[in-house]
Amino acid sequence: MVTRKITDEQLQQELNAGLGPTEIAKKYNMSRRNVQLRSARLAKKGVGHGNDPVISKRVADGFGIKRVSALVRGNGEEVLTWVITEQDKERQLEAMHAVIDGMKSDITPVSAVPPPKKRQNEKLLNLYTVSDFHLGMLAWADESGDDWDMKIAEDLFSKWFDAAFQKAPDAGVGVINLLGDFAHFDSLDAVTPASGHVLDADTRYQKLVRYMIRMVRRVVNMALVKHKSVRLLIVQGNHDESGMIWLAEMFNTLYDNEPRVFVDTSPDVYKMVQHGKTTLFFHHGHKARFDAIEPVMIAKFRKAFGESVYSYAHVGHLHHQKIVESRNMIVEQHRTLAAKDAYASRGGWMSGRSANVITYSAEYGEVARLTISPEML
């Protein structure tokens, strides 16, 4: 039997005319299941649903239809219709990129500053990793052990980097690694982007944005005094998927005239840095589980892995330290500097708080490590 083709417009016309999936399938020599699937796709796009051609007009821009419910009389007459919508992620992403482009055009790049006069070891790279900082989170010491708010977080962030830059070796390269979940929430609503879990928030989103920009800019400027070359890695986490995109784009534009700063604006959630015979890989840990990090990094960065003698992967997400060495690389899961929120405390996740500066040699891999905890500051 030859299947007659039907366009989306024809399908919608037949649905609007009152034909059901069985009748349409018979008329066009199609399977009933195929008609149902195509009808569902049309509804999701907001083209219309079933025999109601006006439903799509009820969908706000940037949203798509999730499902439609109807109250129907015994004779088949529809009395009421409910249109349940959800954010159209593709449209939201397009809008976000448009905002980023507009924002970048209004940024005046800073002028380049002279490199440090102090002699540096060009073969060394200092990796400053801050994972799961959760700026904007609110914690109450009586409930979870330690207080945490915007002012406490900014003060700790500044003090930690002050100590790290002072105590770390004078390496030629400095990598500032914000390993995901730098921000606790990602929009005007203090919820996780994917699941919509309500979060304990200390502030409004615009204030959170101002803090992030101020804090990161200060650290990059400090790194320029310490190192000849600075790389800024802003890795997306499950709490700040879109925020880290615009933050990276903004700093890339801000330091456009500074040849000593490189900002990684790759849209990939997996990052890589090569330093001689040493290769470093980065991922927050929310997309690939810990045990899958090694094969994922090798598959994504085959050339870099093949050229390296020493390979190290860095992840966060679970807030506790874990280091596993295999035949191919060392995978390290990092602690957080942030206090525990009520969710973590009630769940019994009682990991310690610290962050590391790891020094890598272009010839010998890891050669030094500095651990700094909040109690030391």
N, C-alpha and C positions, 0 to 999 in steps of 0.2 A: 504494500500500500504506500503510495506517495503522499508525504506530508505537505499540506499546503502551508505556505508561509503566512504569518500574520504579524503585522507591525504592532508596536506598542499603542499607537494611536487607534488602530482598528480594535485591538483588544479592549481598550478603555471605552470605545464607543459601544461595543457589544455588552460590556458590563453595565454601562449607563443605560442601555436599552432594556436591562432587566434579565438578560440571559445569564444562566448559571454556568459553572465550570463544565458540567456534563454536556449541556447544549452546545457550548462553544467548542468543546473538544470534538464532538460529533460533526459539527458544521465544517471545521477546518482540518479534520482527520488528524487530530492531535491527541495525546494522552491527557486524561483529566488531571493527572499530577503535574504535567507541564504547565497547564493553564493556571493551576493554583499557585505554582512557584512564580510564574511571571506576574500574576496579579499581586502577589505579596511584594515583589520587588518594586512594582509601580507604587504601591501604597507606602512603602518605606521611603521612596523618593519624594513623596508628597504630591504625586500626580493626581491622586484621587483614590478612592477605596470603594470597591464593589459598585453599587449603583448610585453612589453619592459623589457627583462631580465637583462639589463645592468644598469638600473637606480640606483640600490642599490650601484653600484660601485662609484656613484657620491656623495655619502653621506659621509661627514667627520666623523671621529671617535668621538663619544660623541654626535652625532646628529641623529635625526630621520626624516623621511619624514612627512611633514605636509600636503602637497597636491602637485599634479602634474597637470600642464596645458600643452596643446598641440595645435599647429597650424596645422589644418587638411585641405587638399584640398577637393574639391567636390567629388572626387572619393574615399575618405576615407584614402588617403595616408598622413601619418604624415610628416610634413616638419620640425617643430621645437618642442622641448620639454623643458619645464621649470620645474625644481625640486625645490620646496620651502621647506626648512628644518627648523627645530627648535631644540633647545637643548633638548636632551633626559634626562629628570630629573633624572631618575633612574641611568643612566650611569654617569651623573655628580655627583650624590651623592656618588656612588661607588668610583669615582676618588678622591673626596674630602676626604673620609674616608681613602683612601690609603695614601694621602698626610699627613693626621693627624697622622697616625700610624708611618710614616717615621719621621715626625717632633718630635714626642714624644721620639723616640729612640735616638735622638741627644740632648735631654735636660738633663742636670745634676741637679737632685733635690737639693734644698737648704737645709742647715742644720737646725735642729730645734733650736729655740731660747727659753730662759727661760721664763716662764709665768710671768705676772706682779706681783710685790711684794705688791702692794696696795690691801687692802682687797676689795673684790667684793661681791655683792649680787647674790648668785648662782640662786636665784629664778627669777631674772630679765633677760629679753632679750631686747636688743636694735635693732630695725629694721631701717637700713639706706637705704631709698628708693630713687634711682635716676632713673627716668623714662623719656624716649624719649629725651635723651641728644643730639642726632644727631651730634655726633662728625664727622667733615669733611664737615659739611654744611657751606655755605657762605651766610651771610646776610649783607645788606648795610643799615646803619641807616637812610639815607635820604629816603630810599624806604619803610623800614619795621619797623622803630622805634629804633632798636638797631643793632650795629655791632656784627658779629659772625664769627669767623674763628678758626683755629686750636689752635693758641696761646691763644686767649681769652678763648676758651673752657677749655684748660688744666689748665690755671691759675684759673678759676672759680671752676673747679672740685677739685683742690688741696685745695683752700681756704675754700670751703664748708666743705670738710671732716676735715680739721684742726679745724674749728669751731665746727663741730658736735661732734668730739671725745673729745674736750675740755669741751663742755657744757653738754653733755649727762650724765646720771647717770652711776655709775660704776657697770654695769651689768656683770654677769658672761658670758653671751653669746652675741656675736655681729653678726648680719646677714647683710651682704652687698648685697643689692638687686638691681641689674641692671635690671630694669623691661622692657626690650625690646627697640629696636631702639636706642641702645647705639651708634651705628655707623649709619651714614646717608645713606651710600650705601654699597654694598655687593660684588663688583667685580671690574674689571678694568674699566668697564663702569659705570658711575654715573647715574644709573637708578634704579627704584624699581624692585626687583626680579620678582614679579608676573606679573605686568602690563607693565613694561618697561617705566614708566613715567620718563622723563628727569628731573634730580635734579640739584640744584645749589650747586656745589661742590667746596671746597676750595683747594683740594689737590689730590695727586695721591694715589692709594689704598695702595701701599707698605708703604708709609709714614703714612697713617691712621693706618695701622697695628702696626707700631712701637709705635705710640702714645698710642694706646689702651693698649698694653702690659705694657708700662712704667707706665701709669696712674693707671691701676688696681693693678699692683704689689706694687706700693707705698702705695696704700690704704690698701691692705691686710697686709703689713708689719706694718703699723700704727695700724691697728686693733689688731694685735698680742700684741702690747704694752698696748693697752687699755683693752682687754678682755682675759679671760682664754680660751675661745673656740670661734672660728670664722667659720662662714658658708658663702660660696660665692655662690650666686644664679645669674647665667647669663642666663636670659630668652630671648628666641628668639622673635623678633618683625617682622613686615612686611618689614622693611628696611634692616634687617641684619640676615636673616634666617640661612645662612650657617656660617657666621662669628662668631656668638655666639657659634656654635658647636665647632669649632676648638679652640676658646678662652677658653672655659670651659675645654676641654680636655688638653690643654697646661698647664693651671694652676693646674689642678689635678695632672699632672706629676711633675710640678715644686715643688709642696708642698707634694710630696709623702713621704718624710721623716719627715714631720711636723705633728705629731698626733693632734695638736690643730687646724688644718685647715681641713675643709670638703668642697669639691667642688662638687656640684650637677651636674653630667654628664648624668642624665636621658635624653633620647631623646624626652620625652614628653614635649609639650609646656605648660603643666599645672604642677605646682610645689606645694609642701606642706612641712611645717615645724611644728612639734609637740613640744610643750613646756609645760609639765605638763597638766593642764586642758585646756590649750589654744592651738588652732590650727590655723595656718596661711596658706592661699592659695594664689597662684600667677599665673597670666596669663597676657600677654601683652594687650589683648583685641581685637586682629585682627581676631581671629577665632570664639570666642563666644561673642555675644553682651553683653552689661552690664546686661540686664535683665535675661540673660541665665546663668550667672556666677554661681549663687547659686545652681541650680539643677545640673549643670555640675560638680561642685566640690564635691557635696554630692555623686553623682553617681561614680565618679572616686576614691574618697577617703572615702568609706563608713566606714571602720573600724576606721580611725582616727577621722572622724566626730562623730561617735557614742561614742567615748571615751572622746570627748571634752565637756566642759561646755560653753566655749567661742570660737566662730569661727569668723574669719575675712578674707575677700578676698580682694586682691589688684590687680588693673588693671591700665593700662595707655592708650596709643594710641590716645586719643582725646584731651590731653593736658590741660584739665580744671578739676577742682575739683568737685566731686560729691560723696556724701555719702548717702547710703540708708540702713536702718535697717529693717530687716524682722523678722519673728519668729525664723529663724534658724541662721542667721549670719548678720554681717555688711559688706557690699560691698563698697569699696572705690576706686574711680578713682582719680589718682594723677595728679598734675600739672607737668610742666617741668621747669628745670632751663634754658633751651636753649632759645635763642632769636627766634623771629618769622622770618620765611623765607618769600620770596616774595609771595609764594603761599598762606600761611596763612594770610598774611597781606591783600592781595587783596580779599581774601574770607571773610574778616571781622571777623576772629577768633582771638579775642583779649583777651585771658585769661591771668591771671597774672603768674608770675614766682616765684617758690619757691620749696623747697623739705623738707621732714619731717624726723625727727627721732622719732619713736614711741616706747615707752617702754611698754613691756607686762610682766605681772606677771604670773608665773606658777599657781597661785592660784586664781587670780582675773581678768584676762584679761588685757585690756589696762588700764594703771595707769598714764601715762604721755605722753606728746607730745611736741616736739620742732620743730618750723617752722623757717627755715632760707631762706631768699631771697637774691638775688644778691646785693641788695642795702645795706644789713647789713654787707657785707664783705669788 
